[in-house]
Amino acid sequence: MPALAERVKAGLVSASSDLAELSTLRSQLEDLARRVEAVADRYEDTSDSQIASDLYAAERTLVSARRAVDKAIGALGDLAR
């Protein structure tokens, strides 16, 4: 089986479709991170600050996932050229 780059260039793998899907996922991750952070902010200076701490950890994980998707978008974009 040819390498992925060869399959993308031969049109056997739809890079543009995958790029669109990843772009949508990136936007959703960004939105989720923003929303989780907003909830965390409401609990930051309360007796339930552990909730904020847990939510900030979740927000950092979502940001990390978005960065990984960004990296994949870049790599896929390079393959499609």
Secondary structure per residue as TSV (DSSP state, phi and psi in degrees):
chain	resnum	aa	ss	phi	psi
A	1	M	-	360.0	133.4
A	2	P	-	-65.1	155.8
A	3	A	-	-61.3	157.8
A	4	L	H	-56.6	-43.3
A	5	A	H	-57.9	-40.9
A	6	E	H	-67.8	-38.8
A	7	R	H	-68.4	-36.6
A	8	V	H	-64.3	-48.4
A	9	K	H	-64.3	-31.3
A	10	A	T	-81.4	-4.0
A	11	G	T	82.4	11.2
A	12	L	S	-80.1	-20.2
A	13	V	S	-125.0	131.1
A	14	S	-	-86.1	91.3
A	15	A	H	-63.3	-38.9
A	16	S	H	-65.8	-38.2
A	17	S	H	-66.0	-42.7
A	18	D	H	-66.9	-38.7
A	19	L	H	-62.8	-40.8
A	20	A	H	-63.7	-43.4
A	21	E	H	-62.2	-45.4
A	22	L	H	-65.6	-36.2
A	23	S	H	-63.2	-41.4
A	24	T	H	-64.0	-44.5
A	25	L	H	-62.3	-40.1
A	26	R	H	-59.4	-46.0
A	27	S	H	-62.1	-41.0
A	28	Q	H	-65.8	-40.9
A	29	L	H	-63.2	-41.4
A	30	E	H	-62.2	-44.4
A	31	D	H	-64.2	-44.7
A	32	L	H	-61.3	-43.1
A	33	A	H	-60.9	-43.9
A	34	R	H	-62.3	-42.7
A	35	R	H	-68.4	-41.6
A	36	V	H	-63.6	-42.1
A	37	E	H	-62.5	-39.6
A	38	A	H	-61.5	-41.5
A	39	V	H	-67.2	-43.0
A	40	A	H	-58.6	-41.9
A	41	D	H	-58.3	-33.3
A	42	R	H	-69.5	-21.5
A	43	Y	H	-106.3	-1.3
A	44	E	T	-58.6	-46.4
A	45	D	T	-108.2	42.3
A	46	T	S	-122.6	175.6
A	47	S	T	-68.6	-13.3
A	48	D	T	-99.3	36.1
A	49	S	H	-64.1	-18.4
A	50	Q	H	-64.0	-33.0
A	51	I	H	-61.6	-45.6
A	52	A	H	-60.5	-44.2
A	53	S	H	-59.6	-45.7
A	54	D	H	-63.5	-40.9
A	55	L	H	-70.2	-36.2
A	56	Y	H	-64.1	-36.0
A	57	A	H	-64.0	-41.2
A	58	A	H	-64.0	-40.5
A	59	E	H	-62.7	-41.6
A	60	R	H	-63.5	-37.8
A	61	T	H	-65.2	-40.8
A	62	L	H	-65.5	-39.7
A	63	V	H	-63.8	-41.0
A	64	S	H	-63.0	-40.7
A	65	A	H	-64.2	-40.3
A	66	R	H	-62.3	-40.3
A	67	R	H	-64.2	-38.5
A	68	A	H	-64.6	-40.0
A	69	V	H	-66.1	-40.4
A	70	D	H	-57.0	-44.2
A	71	K	H	-62.5	-42.8
A	72	A	H	-64.9	-39.1
A	73	I	H	-60.3	-44.0
A	74	G	H	-62.3	-44.7
A	75	A	H	-65.8	-41.1
A	76	L	H	-67.8	-38.6
A	77	G	H	-61.3	-39.8
A	78	D	H	-63.7	-38.6
A	79	L	H	-66.6	-34.1
A	80	A	H	-76.3	-12.1
A	81	R	-	-82.6	360.0
